[in-house]
Structure formats: structure tokens, C-alpha cells
Amino acid sequence: MTRPACILWDWDNTLVDGWAAIQHGLNATFAEFGMPEWDRETVLANVRGSLRDTFPGMFGAEWERARDIFYGAVRSCHLDVLNPMPGAESAILAAAALGPQGVVSNKQGPLLRAEAAHLGWAGHFATLVGAGDASADKPSAAPILMALAACGVPPGPAVWYIGDTVLDMDAARAAGCTPVLLGRALHDGGVAAARPDLVFDDGHALAAGLQDLARAGVGE
């Protein structure tokens, strides 16, 4: 592994488990439209793109009404059901020894920043870029490039973008950064579909790897 100059993170299913709120928001919206509910496994298998990229195809001309229902339901509970992923906080702390870090998520920007503040993590990040903050959302490179500008780091292989889906790895490659998979992407076709440059099984393994890189850099 090459020591990174900057680490950018995906949010949901990478650093936090906030799926209960997303599932609640989707099912509240589906109920209004007479559509069947999704269980957790279906949510995990289908939620990738941002709302502005996916809801028009799901709800047609009424996608903005669906958006308002979804966000209202999510805001009602998302902080109450939010939990860090295993090893996430240790990985964030380990990354801090290597350079600036930020978050690039397809979760709406205000929700993302509220969750980071709720966990007491906001101070670890130079920036938190959510859906709607850049000109386009992942898999576009635009939000990653926006985050890197805030970090003062140019795009390139020395930047790691860490996420859990094929879309995350595609976004990293689009921005010219190193795609790093956290977990085995079993909900998204597996490691072969994601084609990452690096893979870590969980946050604990990632934290250990980052700590090793930090120690190796001492005295350089």
C-alpha cells in the first residue's frame, strides 16, 4: 500500500449504519403512492444513487412530492437510529495522522452534516459534501473534486476514496483517485464487480492498515 495524502469517505454503510431511517423514509413514501414496502435487504440492494438521480425514474412527474415525503420521514428519526459502523471511529482517527479527510455522500447535504455533528465527528473532516452540494452527485467526479478543493489536495492516486459499493469505486476512478472498498460488497455484486484497488474487510482492518502506514511514515 502507498501512503495516502488525503482520505475521502462515503457515509452510509461505510462509516455509519443509518439504513433504518432510509428504509422508513422510503416506505412512508411508497405508502403514499400505493407501492409495496421494501425490507432492509431490498433497501441495501437498491439504494445507490442520490435522490435527484433516482426518484424521477421511480415516481415520474410526482417525484418532487415523493421527495418531500421521504425527507420529512427521514428527518423525523434519522438521528435516533444512527450508529457507527464497526471500527469506523478508529479508522477516522487513524486517517487523521495521514492527512486531511472529508466525506462525499449521496445523502442530502444537510442530513449528512447533521449526522456528523450528532456523532461528534464533524471536526475530523475538512468538508462534508452531500447530494445536491455539487453540480452532480456520485458516480460523477464532481462531488469528489469539490471535497478535494476544500481539503487543498489535487486529485490523483494519492487520494483514497473509501466506500462500500460499485458506484463508489466508479466515482473514485472518475475523479482519478484510488478506489478503496470497505467490506466485501456482498450487497452489490461482490469485490469482482467493484474492482477496487484495495479492499479491507471492515473498519477495524482498515484502521490497522492506516496505523501501519502512519508508523511507516515516521521519520521520512
Backbone torsions as a table, in degrees:
resi	resn	phi	psi	omega
1	MET	NA	141.7	174.9
2	THR	-96.6	134.1	-179.1
3	ARG	-59.7	124.6	-179.7
4	PRO	-78.6	150.0	175.1
5	ALA	-89.7	-17.8	-177.9
6	CYS	-160.1	143.1	177.3
7	ILE	-123.7	126.8	172.8
8	LEU	-112.3	142.6	-174.9
9	TRP	-118.5	141.7	157.0
10	ASP	-70.7	170.6	-175.8
11	TRP	-111.2	-72.5	-175.4
12	ASP	-68.8	129.6	179.6
13	ASN	70.4	5.2	172.7
14	THR	-112.7	-58.2	176.2
15	LEU	-102.7	-30.2	-176.5
16	VAL	-135.1	156.6	168.6
17	ASP	-106.7	101.1	176.3
18	GLY	-118.9	22.2	-172.9
19	TRP	-66.4	-28.0	-179.4
20	ALA	-61.3	-39.3	179.1
21	ALA	-70.6	-39.7	178.3
22	ILE	-64.6	-43.3	178.0
23	GLN	-61.9	-43.2	178.5
24	HIS	-61.6	-43.8	-179.9
25	GLY	-63.8	-43.4	178.8
26	LEU	-63.9	-45.1	-176.3
27	ASN	-69.8	-32.4	173.5
28	ALA	-63.7	-38.4	178.8
29	THR	-70.3	-45.8	178.8
30	PHE	-58.7	-39.0	-179.8
31	ALA	-60.8	-39.5	179.4
32	GLU	-66.0	-27.3	-176.8
33	PHE	-103.1	8.0	178.4
34	GLY	66.5	31.5	-178.3
35	MET	-105.2	153.1	-179.4
36	PRO	-68.0	149.8	179.1
37	GLU	-72.8	159.2	173.6
38	TRP	-109.2	136.7	170.7
39	ASP	-83.3	176.3	-174.9
40	ARG	-59.3	-41.9	-177.8
41	GLU	-63.2	-37.6	178.8
42	THR	-68.6	-38.3	176.7
43	VAL	-61.6	-48.3	-179.3
44	LEU	-60.8	-34.4	-177.1
45	ALA	-79.5	-17.5	-170.9
46	ASN	-118.6	-21.7	-175.1
47	VAL	-87.8	110.7	-179.2
48	ARG	-134.3	-64.6	-176.1
49	GLY	-72.1	169.5	177.8
50	SER	-74.2	164.6	-179.1
51	LEU	-61.3	-42.1	-176.9
52	ARG	-67.4	-19.8	177.5
53	ASP	-90.8	-23.3	-172.8
54	THR	-109.8	-33.7	-174.6
55	PHE	-66.3	-35.7	177.1
56	PRO	-57.9	-37.4	178.1
57	GLY	-73.3	-26.3	-178.3
58	MET	-86.3	-34.4	-171.4
59	PHE	-123.2	0.4	175.3
60	GLY	61.8	-137.3	-174.7
61	ALA	-64.9	-17.4	-178.9
62	GLU	-99.3	19.9	-175.1
63	TRP	-64.1	-29.4	-179.7
64	GLU	-71.6	-35.9	174.1
65	ARG	-65.1	-41.7	176.8
66	ALA	-60.7	-41.2	177.6
67	ARG	-56.9	-46.8	-176.6
68	ASP	-66.0	-38.4	177.3
69	ILE	-64.3	-46.3	-178.8
70	PHE	-59.7	-51.4	-176.9
71	TYR	-65.9	-35.1	176.4
72	GLY	-61.7	-43.0	-179.9
73	ALA	-69.0	-40.2	179.8
74	VAL	-65.6	-45.0	-179.1
75	ARG	-61.6	-25.9	-177.5
76	SER	-70.1	-17.3	-172.9
77	CYS	-144.3	-6.4	-166.3
78	HIS	-63.5	-33.2	179.7
79	LEU	-74.4	-27.4	-178.4
80	ASP	-73.9	-27.3	-174.4
81	VAL	-109.5	7.7	-176.5
82	LEU	-79.6	132.2	177.7
83	ASN	-138.4	140.9	174.6
84	PRO	-64.4	146.1	171.9
85	MET	-72.5	154.6	-179.2
86	PRO	-55.8	126.5	177.5
87	GLY	78.8	0.2	-173.7
88	ALA	-62.8	-46.4	-176.7
89	GLU	-65.7	-38.4	177.2
90	SER	-62.9	-38.1	179.6
91	ALA	-67.8	-40.2	177.7
92	ILE	-61.7	-44.6	-179.9
93	LEU	-65.5	-38.5	178.1
94	ALA	-66.8	-39.1	179.7
95	ALA	-63.7	-30.2	-177.0
96	ALA	-62.6	-24.3	-180.0
97	ALA	-78.6	-8.8	-174.2
98	LEU	-103.6	-23.4	-177.5
99	GLY	156.6	-174.5	-179.6
100	PRO	-66.3	156.2	177.1
101	GLN	-141.3	156.5	179.8
102	GLY	-151.2	175.4	179.6
103	VAL	-121.0	136.8	173.0
104	VAL	-128.9	112.1	-172.4
105	SER	-129.1	155.6	169.8
106	ASN	-92.3	12.0	168.9
107	LYS	-82.2	142.8	-179.5
108	GLN	-51.5	135.8	-174.1
109	GLY	-50.2	-51.7	-179.4
110	PRO	-61.0	-37.3	177.5
111	LEU	-66.0	-44.0	178.3
112	LEU	-57.3	-49.7	-176.0
113	ARG	-69.2	-32.4	175.9
114	ALA	-66.2	-39.1	-180.0
115	GLU	-69.2	-40.7	177.6
116	ALA	-62.4	-41.5	178.1
117	ALA	-65.2	-41.4	-179.3
118	HIS	-60.3	-37.9	179.9
119	LEU	-82.1	-7.3	-177.0
120	GLY	76.1	22.9	-175.8
121	TRP	-101.6	-11.8	-170.8
122	ALA	-55.8	-35.2	-177.7
123	GLY	-68.0	-13.7	179.1
124	HIS	-79.2	-16.2	-169.8
125	PHE	-113.6	135.4	175.0
126	ALA	-68.8	-26.7	-179.4
127	THR	-159.8	152.8	174.0
128	LEU	-130.1	104.1	-176.2
129	VAL	-102.0	120.6	179.6
130	GLY	-113.4	179.6	178.3
131	ALA	-59.6	134.8	-179.7
132	GLY	91.5	-11.0	-178.8
133	ASP	-80.8	-33.4	179.2
134	ALA	-103.0	177.5	-178.7
135	SER	-67.2	-23.0	176.4
136	ALA	-150.7	162.3	-178.9
137	ASP	-104.3	166.9	175.4
138	LYS	-52.5	139.6	16.8
139	PRO	-86.1	7.3	173.0
140	SER	-58.7	149.9	175.5
141	ALA	-74.2	-14.5	-170.2
142	ALA	-54.2	-48.2	-178.4
143	PRO	-68.9	-31.3	176.4
144	ILE	-66.9	-42.7	178.6
145	LEU	-65.0	-36.3	176.2
146	MET	-63.2	-43.4	179.8
147	ALA	-64.9	-41.2	-179.6
148	LEU	-65.7	-36.6	176.0
149	ALA	-60.6	-40.4	178.4
150	ALA	-68.0	-30.4	178.6
151	CYS	-81.7	-13.5	-177.8
152	GLY	73.0	30.7	-177.0
153	VAL	-126.5	133.1	177.9
154	PRO	-74.9	152.8	175.2
155	PRO	-66.5	151.0	178.9
156	GLY	161.0	177.1	-177.4
157	PRO	-61.4	-19.9	178.8
158	ALA	-74.9	-6.6	175.0
159	VAL	-98.5	126.0	172.8
160	TRP	-96.0	131.9	166.5
161	TYR	-111.9	118.0	-172.8
162	ILE	-106.1	123.2	179.2
163	GLY	-151.5	-174.8	-173.4
164	ASP	-120.4	3.1	-174.2
165	THR	-130.7	166.2	173.2
166	VAL	-58.3	-42.3	179.7
167	LEU	-58.1	-40.7	178.9
168	ASP	-63.0	-43.5	-179.9
169	MET	-66.3	-37.7	176.9
170	ASP	-64.0	-40.5	178.7
171	ALA	-63.8	-41.5	178.0
172	ALA	-60.1	-46.9	179.8
173	ARG	-64.8	-38.0	179.2
174	ALA	-61.2	-32.3	-179.9
175	ALA	-89.7	1.0	-179.6
176	GLY	76.8	20.9	-176.9
177	CYS	-105.5	170.8	-179.4
178	THR	-82.3	120.2	179.0
179	PRO	-82.5	123.8	-177.6
180	VAL	-121.8	121.2	-177.3
181	LEU	-94.9	130.0	174.9
182	LEU	-106.2	118.9	-171.1
183	GLY	89.2	-178.9	-174.5
184	ARG	-102.8	6.7	178.5
185	ALA	54.7	37.1	-179.9
186	LEU	-64.0	-24.5	178.3
187	HIS	-84.3	0.6	-172.2
188	ASP	-145.2	38.4	174.6
189	GLY	91.0	-3.9	176.0
190	GLY	85.6	179.7	-175.9
191	VAL	-63.2	-37.6	-178.4
192	ALA	-61.8	-36.7	178.9
193	ALA	-72.6	-34.8	-176.8
194	ALA	-76.3	-32.1	179.3
195	ARG	52.5	51.2	179.1
196	PRO	-76.3	162.2	171.5
197	ASP	-80.8	-31.8	179.3
198	LEU	-137.0	150.2	178.2
199	VAL	-134.8	135.3	172.2
200	PHE	-126.6	135.4	-174.6
201	ASP	-67.0	-33.4	-179.8
202	ASP	-161.1	-179.8	-177.4
203	GLY	-64.3	-31.3	178.8
204	HIS	-66.4	-44.0	178.2
205	ALA	-64.8	-39.4	178.1
206	LEU	-64.2	-45.0	179.3
207	ALA	-59.1	-42.5	179.3
208	ALA	-63.3	-41.5	178.6
209	GLY	-64.3	-41.1	178.8
210	LEU	-67.5	-38.4	177.1
211	GLN	-63.3	-38.7	177.3
212	ASP	-62.9	-42.0	179.4
213	LEU	-64.9	-39.4	179.0
214	ALA	-65.1	-41.8	179.1
215	ARG	-66.0	-38.8	-179.8
216	ALA	-65.3	-25.5	-178.3
217	GLY	-86.3	-10.3	-179.2
218	VAL	-65.8	128.0	178.4
219	GLY	88.6	-2.1	178.1
220	GLU	-67.5	NA	NA
